[in-house]
Amino acid sequence: MQEWFLKAKLGIFIHYGIYAVKGVSESWSFYHGSISYEDYMKQLEGFTASKFDADYWAELFKKSGARYSVLTSKHHDGVALFDTKANDLSVVKKSPAGKDILAAYIDAVRRAGLKVGVYYSLMDWSHPDYASVYPDGRVPEDLSSVNKFSSPTDGKQDEDAWQRFLEFDRAQLAEILGNYGKIDLLWFDGDWERGAQQWGLPELKNYLKSFNEDLIINNRFAGYGDYQTPEQGIPVNRPKGPWEFCTTINSSWGYQPRDNHYKSLRQIIHMFCDCLAMGGNLLLDIGPKEDGTIDPRQEAVLLGLGEWIRANEEAVYDSIAGISANYYGDGSVLSEDGTVLYLFVHNRPEEAVCVKGLKNRVKRATVLHSGKELRWDVHGGAPWNGIPGILWIYMNREDCGEYTTVIRLELTDKVCLYDGAGAAITNN
């Protein structure tokens, strides 16, 4: 895993495509029959990207505090946002936009100093050769359950057609990795409809790495990815290895004007802190309108998140996962050397917050965004038996910021925690 990804902490996900024209669900709307395939594809005629400004996007992402971004170069509908030569289904050739959105995005993101991420759907529900086989080659007993966009509905597989599709997939991936300079991250999706052998793994991964040996690939790659991607629900237990939580600002990935179920900035910051506390990244999604502009509500969240990060930057980019919620319930992170503990305070305490099981002595406690020093005290414990008391850090509503407040707790040495169940004190 590349160090930049571990330190990035925040990325911006962009679901942009023809689905924004009518404001329908990306690809899934025709897959599940809420709109016909024909009506879905007619959205190509209304996709203009007339106000698309890649530099504005990139500067907004930078202001949000993000260190990388990921754009949907092609969703499951098969419509490419780039000038592909592998087929004709792109906004360059088939829509009034007539431009390579991916190229402009990549150039702008690089100029802004962000790492370049590209989303690519392995499956393509528009390609004539895609629905030619079944997952791992197993023909289902009940063919009535087969979706015509995924696999054959007659029980007959066509391996030659599948091989042609794999060549098509590889050709488009070669265009993305070969025509646009260095791509830092490939964010795959749609691997679940085929097995690793059908996708040609691990050979395909080796081929992709031949373009850039430092390329990071997410885990939606039939078991051959580099990091985990939990979606929409924050993990309760920390995932193994590097990970990134992807979620939407409202309830939709792409732009849907009827979706007003927005998360507040306070909630987004809380979720971000939860990711930091477990050593993960947040990949926060926006859905631009068909003309390329961004809903002001989504823009406000990005700008507000950036303001919070800048006020608490010390607890973000160079932090590592903190102590367990058993010790402190609101979540925390640590400095890389383990000598500074940063406590997230999501609400406004009336008197104090407490930390349990901390064996270290505290040198200093401050409010990170303001620098105000806080008083602390330890009650109870039996240090001669290795049992620490409860640390109380005194703060009230006036000490808090508008959103989550961070307490900087400087320790005498590397954090040391008690992990026992307590005991009777027999020697005082």
C-alpha positions, 0 to 999 in steps of 0.5 A: 500500500502506498503511504500517500493513501494511508495519509490521505484520509479524505477522498471525493467520489464523483458519480457523473453520467447521463443518469443526471439528465433525468435524475434516475439511479445510475444504471440500476434504474434500467437493470431493475426496470424502473425505466426502460433501457431505451428511455435510459439511453435517450438521456445521452441526447440531453447530456451537455456538460455545458457548465462543466469546469474541471478546475472548479471541481478540483479546487473545491475538492482541495478546499474540502481537505481531500487528498485524492478524488475518484471519477466514474469513467464508466458505470455499469451502463457502459457509457464512457466519459472518455474518448474510447476507441474500443466502441462508440458508446461515450459522451464524446461520440454520442452526446452534445457534450462532445468532450473527454470529461475524464481528460479534463478531470485528470489534468485539473486534479493533477494541477490542484496537487491531488492524487488521481483516482478513476472508477471503472465498472468491470461489467458493462450491461450495454455491451453485446458480449457481456451477458454471455456467461454465468458466474463461475460458469454455473447455469442456474436451475431457475432461469426465470431469476436471470437478469437479461443484462447480466447473463443469458436467459436461455441457459446457453453460454458463449465462451467466445463472446465472453473472451471478446468482452474481456478483450474489450475491457482490457482495451478500455483499461489500457486507454485509461492507464496509457493515454492520460498519464500516471493514474494513482488509483483504479476503483473497480466495481461490478466484479461480483457478477463473475469469478476471479478466473473468469475475469482473468485474475491475477493476470489482469492485475499484473497487466494493469500494474505494468502501466504503473507499479505503484497503482493502487486497486480497490478490493472489488477485484474478485479478491485481488485488490489492495484495500477494503471498501465498506459502503454506506454503513460505517464498520463497527469493527475495524476492517483488516488492513487499509480501508476506505468508507464510501458514502453519499452526501444524501441517499443517491450516488448520482444527481437526483433532484428529488432526493432531499435526504441530506446528511448534515455537515455535523453528521458528515464530520462525525462519520469522518472522525469515526473513520479516522478513529479506526485508521481508515479513509472517507470517500465522500460522494457527490453527484454533479448535475448533467451540465457539470455544476454541483448542487449548492448543498453538496458544495456547502458540505465540502467547504464546511468539512474543509474548514473543520479539517484545517482547524484540526489538521494535526489530528487528521493527516498524520494520525493513526487509529486511536484507542478503543471505544472501551476506553473512550466512547467518542473515538480518538486518534494518536500521533504516529509516535503514540505520545499524543492522544486526540479525543473527539468530542461530538457533543458539548459536555456540561462538566468533563469528559472521561478516559478509562484505562489510561496508564500514562501520566498527562503532561498537557491537555488543550483544545486543538482548534483554540489552544485553550488549556484544560484542567484534568484530574484522576480519580481512583485506581491502584497504580501499584497493582497496575490498575489506572484510575479514571481520567477526567478532563474538564471542559464545558460548552464554551470550550467547544467549537461549532462541530466536533471538538478535538482535545489534544492530550500530550502524554509523558510517553507512548500510550499504554492501556490497561486491558484487564477486568479489574480486581479487588485491592488487597494491598493498600 
